[in-house]
Amino acid sequence: MLKVKTCRDSHGMGFLRSAALVGLWLVFPAVSALSALAQDSKPLSPTTLAKSEKLPPLPATATFNRWLIPDNALATPTRCMVWGSRVRMEWSGLQVSIAGPEKLLNLHAGEKKGYVTQGAQENELAEYVGRLRRLVTDPHYLSGTMREPLGESKIGGRRVVGYRLVDNRKIQTIWADPDSLLPVQIEELFPELSVIYADFAFNVALDKSLLSLDPPAGYAVVARTARRPATEVDLIELFRQFRDHGRHAFPDTVDVRAVRQSPGFGASSKLTNGQRREITDKIIQGAMFVVDLPPVSDAHYAGKGMKATATDAPLFWYRPKAKQSYRLIRADLSVVEVDAPPRVATAEAIDEWRAKSPLTRRPLPDPGAHYHARVFKEATQAGGQLKYIGPVPVLLLQGTPEEMGRQQGLLLAEAKPLLRQLVKDYARAPRLGVSWPAVILLCKAGLQRAPGAYRRELEAGIRAAALTDDERDALIAVNVLAEMPRLGSCSSLVVEPARSRTGEMLFGRNLDSATHEPPQGRDRFGLVTVYRPRGKHAFAAVGYPGLGGVFSGMNDAGLALATNSVGVSRENEPAFNPLGTPLLCTFRRVLEECGSLKEAEALLRKNAGYTRSVLVMACDPGRAVVFEITTRRIVTRPPENHLLACTNHYRLAELCRSLDCPRYEALSRLRQEGSLFACPDVERAMRLVGGGNTIQSMVFEPKSLRLHVALGCLPLWEGPFAVIDLAALFTQKTE
């Protein structure tokens, strides 16, 4: 029998907060659009109206992909299914949400829990469908909504007709087939956030159990309270949370963008994870009040840059419905009614972003197209080569450090304009809180502790690429500080030969990116680089152009490793060691100089860490281990039942602060199943624990020297991993 609990929140359910904030706006509009476009008697296209007085009925089922695209951040994909009034959203194999008229069900496979909200969607979904139908067909409905027919255009060579709707929440553009008026692409623009729905397929066969609102057998049921309508009190509470936990200052914005500022809260170790989640929930609820205000409220916010000590300064004001007076919230969080709004030069209208938005633009590019586009140009230069193996770009470098650096600089010249900005953005991502010149001095000092060959290769690449002094500094910072930003939710799994169907070691690894930090485009520039250094082991690194260190890689002896960053250790050891060596340089040395796990451990213990704390999963064809590393020491963790799992958490008692990690729990369950694993099984395990911020996924076969790899967000959802024969590339001759 399923066990039922009641709560308002739970660890590991950050995606629920995202769903609560954007799920209703960003998925149900797609469902609503299907209804509006396919069932109403007044179509968007005059040509279609001339052909038929009544449109075809709404398809019984539909599937589509959704991309959340925050400004200057990673595009996050979600897979969606629709059957009648039910919608299934898959963020990853661990995180699934199913919404229907009766309730909302969120499944977390890592925790084996089903979070149930009774009646949460019934009214909101019905109201939204009706509202969108009237918006499309009734020009007199909601006078505050702007409407604009866009005529005909093309998406992916396909003819479409468009219609744009603008209200205080969003700008929604529907591109539809001109004959059936079923959607081809839907675009929504929010403040600092774009959403695209594409890849629609209709009347597809679906497994009805996938849209069941009953948790699967073996899941504990956790009852959740439906979100109540937000009030002014919730907005005041938002201000209170920023004042008390945000360095005594108010947020820059108070609509949905305020939530994006919330991850910085609670960084102090005095706050527990539960307290941080509670803070974020209160911020979301307050932001919902602002989002729900209609344009006639004339709402304004003047808190950007304001300190909480400004007691009587106007902070936020709006005009309630059916009233002429304004409600004014002051910096001391008191509220008064005033006949006229205050005059504050720096105040921003809540819906001002609408006026600044490019309302006349044509369709956004196909959201998946850039994942399939070839960012790099195939070429051969100075003894090096850049080519594609399937969809994966592979860079082949050989010779001395100077020769390999020059080859890389020349071969990546075509992508240099895009890479320049990517490098600059990434180098600034750690947000160290000090001036950029100070960061550069720190990085140059750290680089001096890297091997001389590493420095010579980097300088040769800089010269060949003709980088400016500023670009050179940024590239140095990337190579030294690449280990600094915490990589949100990386996961690894090693299967020893005793549990492998092929009788050889299998090593799966996901590289994930912190969604609130990565620069735009980082998911696009994944690259496999094969190094053949003179007099050393040949090796392959899955990483990025210009990054000489190693996040994930394997050498010609079958020694493979991958790195997972960690926040802090149990004893809270220093996050920086000025006498240490940049860790990614050390990991490259391991692949260049070591032929076994024993040799790798000896080298790691000789080199003190430089920054933060890190886990290194490593194996050779016969043995696997996790090195739990801080700036002061290294401890090792062996496999259990011939499987070894690793996430972003220390597990050993000496360093562990918490054992709570749904991804680790999901991987560790595989230990108890007792089954044998083949490479496709490990790929599926990586998909299971991968999420929307997984930008590289791979499986190494150390004995046969094969690499299975998917780069970028989209390939993790669609299509197989590309298979690369590293044994052949390690010996290939390049002209």
N, C-alpha and C positions, 0 to 999 in steps of 0.2 A: 504494500500500500504506500502511496506517495505521502511524504511528510509535508505538512503545510506550516509555513511560518508567516509572520506579518512583520514588515519593516518598511522604512521609507528609502533606504539606500543600502548599498552593499559594495564591498571592495571588488575591484575589477569591472565595475559597470560604468566606466567613463563613457562608453558608447551610448549608454542609455541617456545620459545628460545631453549628448549631441543629438540623439533622436528626439528627445523632448523639445529641443530648441528648433531644429530644422526639419525633422521628419515629416510633420504634418504639412509644412509649407512646401517641401521639396519632393516628396513622393506622391502625396495625394493630388497635387496639381496635375501630375502626369495622368493619374487615373481619371481625374475630372476632365482633362482635355480629351481623353478617349471618348468619354460620354458626350461632351459638348460637340466634338467634331463629327462623331459618327451617328448620333441619334437625333439631334435637333433638326427641325424642318427648315431652318434658315442657315444655309451654309455660308462659309466665308468667301467662297469663290463664286462670282456671278456666272462664270462659264459652267460650273457644275450645276448651279440652280437651273440653268437653261436646259440641261440634259435630263434632270430628274427632279421631280417635285419632292421626293423623299429620299434621304440618304440610306445607304445600306445599314443594317443593324450593327450594333456594337459587337465586336468579336467576343467569343466566350473566354478566351485566354490571351495573354500577351506576356512577352518577356522584353526587357530592355536593360541597358546599362545607364548608370547615373554617375556623373563626375562632380564632386565638390571641388571648386578651384578657388581657394583663398588667394587674395592678392599676395604676390611674392612668396608663394609657398607651394607645397606639393599638391598635385591633382589627386584626389582620393576617389577611387572607383567603388561603386556598390552595384551588386547584381540584383535585379528586381524581377519578380514574377507577379502576375495579376490573374486571379481567377474570380470572376464576379466582383464582389465587394471586398475581397481579401487581397492583401499585398504582402509579399515576402521580400525582405531586404537582407542581403548577405554581405556583411562587412568582411568577414573571413569565415573559415570553418568553425571558429570558436564563437562567433558573434552573429546571431541571426535574430531578426525581428519580424513577427507576423502580426499584422493588424487586420481587424475585421470589425463588423458592426457591433459585435458583442463585447470584445475586449482586445487588449494588446498583450501579446506574449513575446517576451525577450528570452532567448535561449543562450546560455553560456556553457559550451561543452567542456571548457576547462574546469569549471566549478561543478558541473553536472546539476545546474539549477535552472528552473524556469521561472522568470519573474512575470507575474500576471497582474495586469491592471484591468479591473472589471469596468465595463461601460465607458472606457476612456475615449473611444473614438466615435461612439454612436452619433452624437449630435454634431460634432465638429466635421466629420466626414460628410454627412448628409447636407449640412449647411454649405460646406465648401463646394460640393458638386452643384447644388442649386445656384449658388452665387456665380460660379464660373459660367454656367450655361446662360444666365441672364446677362452677364457681362459681355459675352460674345454675341448674343442675339438681340439684346434689348438696349438700344442707344440711350434710353432714358433712365436706366438703372444705375444708381450710385453716381450722382453727378460729379463727384470728386475723382472719378476714374477717367483717365485719358485713354482714348482708343485711336489706333492708327492702322489702316490697311496697308500692307507692304507690297501687294502685288505679287508678281512671280519672281523666282530666283532659282538657283541651282545649289544642291548639296551633293557632293560626290558625283557630279554629272547627272543627277536626277532632278527633274523639274518639280518645283514645290511652290505653294502659295503661302503667304504669311500674314499674320495679324499680331499686333502688339497691344498689350494692356498694361497700363501703368497706374499703380495706386501707392499709398504711403508705405506699403510693405516691400514692394518689389516691382521690377519691370519684367513682364513675362512675354516672350515671343514664341508663337506656335507656328512651326513650318509643317505643312501637311501635303499629302498627295492630292493633286488637284481633282482627281476623279472620285476617290473614296473619302477624301478629307480625313483619313487616318493619319496620325502624326508621323513624321519622318524624324523630326528633331524638335525638342523644346528647350528653350534657353530662359534662364531666370537670373536676374541681376539683383543682388542685395548689396548693402554697403560693404565694400571690401570683400565680396564673395560672389562668385559666379557659379551657376549650376547648369549642367547640360545633361539632357536625356537623349539617348540615341540608340542605334542598333535595335530598333523595334522589330519584333516578329509577332504575328497575330495568328490566332487559332492553332497554336502549337500544342502538342500533347504534353501535359504536365501530370506528375504524380500528385494526386490530390492530398496524400499524406503530408507533402511538403508544406501545405498551407493549413494544416490542422492547428487549431487554437488550443489543443490539449498537449501539455508537455510530454515528451517521450517517456517510456518506461525507464525507471532508474533515476529520473530527475526529481530532486526535491522541489516543491512548489513554494515560491515566496510571493505572498500577496503584497501588492504595492498600492498606495493611495493615488488616485487620479489627480492630475494637476488642477487646482482650483483657478478660477479667473484671477489674474493679477490685479492688485489695487495700488493706490498711492502709497500705502504703508509698505508695500514690497519695494517700491522705488526708494523710499527713505532707507530701508534696510540695506539696499544695494550701496547707497552712499556710506552707510555706517561701516559696512565691511571694508570698503576701500579706505575709509578714514582710519579704521583701527588696525587693518592688516596690510595696508598698501603704502607704508612709509608716510602716513598721515597726510595723504594727498588724495584728491578725487580723480576719477578716471578721465581719460581724454574724451571718451564718448560714452553714451548710456543706452544705445540701442544694441543690436546683436553684436556689434564690435566690442562692447564692454566685456563680453564673455571671453573673447580671444585674449584679453589682458589678464584674465584670472589665473592662468598657470603660474604666474609669478608670485601669487599669494602663498603664504604658508611656507616659504622657503626655509624659515627658521626651524631648527630641530625641536623647538618647544611645541610645535603644532603636530598633532598626530594626523595620519592619513584620513581618518574619519572627520576630523575638524576641517581639513582642507576641502574635502568633498562637500561638507555642510556649507562652507563659505561659497563654493562655486554654485551650489544649488540656489542659494539666496540671491546671488548675482543674476542667475538665469531668470528667476521669478521676477526680479525687479526690471530686467531688460524687457520681459514680455509685456509689462505694463506700458512701456514706451512704444514698443512695436505696435500695440493695439490702438494707440491714439490715432484718430482720423486727422487728415490734413486741416480740417476746420478748427482743430484744437490750438493751432498756432503755437505749438510747443517749441521751446528754445532751451538750450543748455549752455551755461557759461562757466562750467567747472574745469575746463582744460587748463592745467597749470596752476590751479588754485590750491593753496594749502588749507588744511582743516582749521587753522587758526583764524581765518577770515570769518568771524562769527556771524555778522549780519549781512554779508555780501549775497546778492541774488545768485542762486545756484541753478534752479530749474523752475520754469513756469509754463503753465498751459491753461487753456480755457475749457472747463468741463462742458459736456453736452447740455444744450438748452440754457446756457448761462452766458451773461455778458461780462461778468467779472472773471479774474484770473486767480488761480491757485499758485502761490509763490512759495517755493521751498528755498530756505536760506542755508548758508554754510554751516550754521549751528544745528541744522536739521529741524528747525522750527518751521511752521507753516502758517501763512497769513493769506487773506483774500485782499486783492487790490483791484481797483477799477480799470487800470491800464497797465500794460506790461512794462517792466523796467527797461531803461535804455542802457544796454551794455554793448560796447563796440565789438567785443570779442565773442559774443554769444553766437551760437550756430543753430539755425533752424533744424529741427529733427529730420524733416524731409528734404533738406537742402541738397542732399546727394542726388535726388532725382533730377534736379535742374542741371546738374553738372554731368550727368550721364550721357553717353553718345547714343541718343535715341534714334538717330538716323542711320546707324550702321546696318550693314547687311549681315547675313548669318555668320555666327562664330565659326571658325574652322571645325571640321570634323574632329571631335575630341580624341578619337583613337588614331587619327591619321599620323600624328607626329611620332607615335610609338613605332609605327611601321616604317616611317621615312628614314632614309639613311643619312644620319647626321654627318658622318665622315666620308671622305672621298677615297676610293681605293687607289693606291699608288705604290710605287717602289722608289725609294730614295736612299742613296748613300749606303746601300747594304741592308736597309730595313724595308719592311713591307707592311701595308695596311690593307686587309682584305676582309670580306664578310664570309662567315660560315653560317649559312641560313640567315637569320635575322641578326646575328651577333657579330659586331665588329671585333676583329682580332688584330692586334698590333704586334709585329715580329721585330725584335731588336736583337742585335748581336755585336760582339766585339768588345772593345775597351769601354770604360765608363764614358769617355768623351765621344766615342763613336755612337754609342747607344743614345746619349743625350741629343746629339745632333740629328740622328735618325728620327727621334720622336718629335723634335721641334719642327722639322721639315714636313713630316707626314701629317701633322695636325694643323698645318697652316690654313687649310680651307675652313676649318671650324674655329679659327682663332678669334674672330669678332665675337662669336657667342661665348666662347670659353673665357674670354677676358672678363666679362661681367660676372660670369659664374664664379670665377676664381675670387674676384673682389668680394662678392656677396658671401661666399663660403668662409673666406678668411675673417670676415667680421662677425660671423654667426655666433662665436662663443660669448660675445658681449661681456668682456672681462671687466668692464667698469673703469678702465683706464684709457688714456689717450692712445690713438692709433700709432703715433711715433714711438710711444713706450712699448706697445705690443711688438712693433717691428724690431726694436732693440733686443727685446726679450727673445724673440724667435731667432735672430741672427746669432745670439749667444748660444742658444740651444743647438742650432745647426752645427756649431763648431765642435760639439761633442758627438756628432754623427761621423761615421767612417769617411775618410777622405775620398774614397771612390764615389760615395753617394753625393758628396758636394760637387765633385768634378762633373758628374753626369748631369746634375741639376743646372749648373752654370752653362754647360754646353747646350742644353736644351733651351735655356733662356736666350742665348746668343743666336741660335738657329731660328728661333721663333721671332726674333727682333722685338722683344718685349721692352716697353718703356721702364724707367726706374720704378715707377709706381706699381706697374704690373709685376715686375721682378720681386718687389717687396711682398706683394700679395701672394705670389706663388710660394715664396719662402715661408710665409706665415701658414699657408695651407699645409705644407709638408711637415711643419713642426707641430702645429696645433690641431691637425686633423683628428687626433685622439681626444681633444678637449670636449666638443659637443657630445652630450650623451646621446647615443643612438638608441632611440626610444624602446624598441621591443625586439631585439635580435634573438634568434633561436638557433640552436644547433643540436644535431642528433648523430651519434656514431653507433653503427651496428658492427660488432666484432664478427669475425669469420664463423664462430660457432652459431650465430643467429642469422647468418646470411645464406640465402638460397644459392648464391654463386660460390660460396666458400671463401669470399674475400671481403675485406673491410669496405664499409660504405659510410660516407661522411656527408650528411646533409647540413645545409646552412642557409639561413635567411639574414640578409642585411636590411635592417629597418632604419628609417630616419625619423627623428623627432619632428612631429608634424608642425609644431609651432616655430621651428627654427630654420628648416632647410631653405636655401634659395631656390627660386623658380628655375626649373630646368635640370635640377640635379638628378631627377629620375630618368632623364633622357640621355645622359652622357655616359652611361655605363659602358665599360670597355674591358675586354680580356687582353692583357699584355703578356706576351711570351718573351722572357729574357733568356738570352744565351750568352752570359758573360764569359769572357775568356778565362780559362783556368778554374772555373767554379761550376757548381751545379746549375743546369738550366732549370727554370721554374716558370710557372704561370701565375699571374695575380689578377684577380677579378676586382676591378676598382674604377679609377677615373684617369683621364689624361692629365699629365703633369704631376700625378701623385706617385712619387718614387717608392714610398713605403708600401706595406702590405696589410690590408684588412683581411683578405681571404686568398689562399693560394696553395699550390702543391708543386713539389719539385720532381726531378727525374728519378729520384730514389723512392718516390711514393710517400714522402713526408709531407703531410698537409696540415694546415692550421687555419684558424679563424678567430677573430677577436670580438668580444662582447664587452661593452663598457658597463661600469657599475657606478652608482652614486657615491656612497660612502660605506666604509666598513664598520663593523661592530665597535671597534675601538677608535673609530673616527680618525684614522691616520691622515697625515698631511696630504693634500691633493696636489702638491707641487714639490718637486725635489730639484733644486737648481743645479745639483751635481750629477743628475741622471742623464740618460740618453733618450732622445725621442723614441717611444716604443715602436712606432711603425718602422723605423730604421732598423731596430733590433730584430723585429719579426722578419724583415727582408734578409738580414744576415743569417737567420736560422735557415731559410730556404736556400740561400746561396752556399752556405758553408757546412751544413749538417746533412748526414745521410741516414740518421736514425733518431728515434725519439729520445734515446739516452743522450746523444750528442746535443740535441736541441735543449734538453733540460740543463745540461752543463753550461751551455752558452747563456741561457736566460739567467741563471743564477750568478753569472759573472757581471751582468749588466744591470745596474740599478735603474728602476723606472723613473721617468721624467715627470709625468703628469697623471693626476687622477688615479683611478683604480680600474683594473681590467681583468677579464677572464680570457684565457687562451685555451681553446679546444684544439688539441693536436693529436695526430696519429701517424703511424707508419703502417706498412702492410700487416703487421702482426700485433700492434699494441696501441691503446688509446688512453688519454688522460686529460683532465682539465687542470690547468695551472691557475690558481686564484692568486692574483698579483696585486700588491699595493706598492707604494713608493718605498716601503721598508722591507718587505719579505715576500716569499713565494711558498704557497702550500699546494699540495696536489690532491686531486680527487679521482679515484679509479672508477671504472664501469661497475654497474650492478646488473647481474644476470645478463652479462654480455651486451648491455646497452648503456650508453652514456649520454645524458641530456644536459643542456646548458642554456640558460637564458641570461638575464641581466641581474642576477642575484648571486651573491656568495651563498654557498650551501654548507660549508664546513663551520664547525662550532667556533673556531678561533676568530672568524671574520663575519659570520652571518648576523644580520640584523632582523631579517624576517624570512620565513620559508614560504610566504604566501605569494604564489605566482601561478595563475591559471594555465599559462602556456607550459610551464614546467610540469604541472599536474597532468596535463593532457599527454605530454610526451612520456612521462614516467608511467602512465597506465599501460603503455605498450610493453613495458617490462613484464607486467604480470600476465599478459595474454599468452606468452610462450610460443608465439608463432614465428616462422622464419620470414625474413625480409628480402625482397629483391629491390632493385633500383627504383622501379615505379612506386613501390610502397613507401620508400623514403621521400620521393617527390610528393606523394599525397600527404605525408606527415608534415612536410614543409608548407604545403598549401593550407593544411588544417590550422597551423599556428601563425600563418602569415596574415597580414591585415592590409588595409588601404595604404599604409605607409611602408610596405615591404617593397623595396626598389631593386633588390637583387636576390635571387634564389638559386641555389646550386646543389649538386651532389657530386662529390669526388669519389672516384674508384682508384684507390692508391696502387693496387697491384697491376691493373691493366692500363693505368694512366689515362683514364677517360674523365672528361668533365661534362656534366649535364647542367645547363645554365639557362636561366630566363632573366632578362634585364628589363627594367621599367615596370610600371604598375600593370599595364594591360596584359602582358604575357602570363602573369601569374593567374589570371582569370581565364584566359583563352589560349588554346594551343599548347603543344607539348614543349618540354625543355629541348633546346638545341643540344646535340651531342657533338663534342669536340674531341678528336683523337690527339691528346697532348703528346703521346709517344712519337707520333709522326712529326709534329711541329717542333719538338725538342731537337730533332735531327735534320729538319728540312733545310735545304740549301737555298739561300736567297741571293739573287743576282745583285 
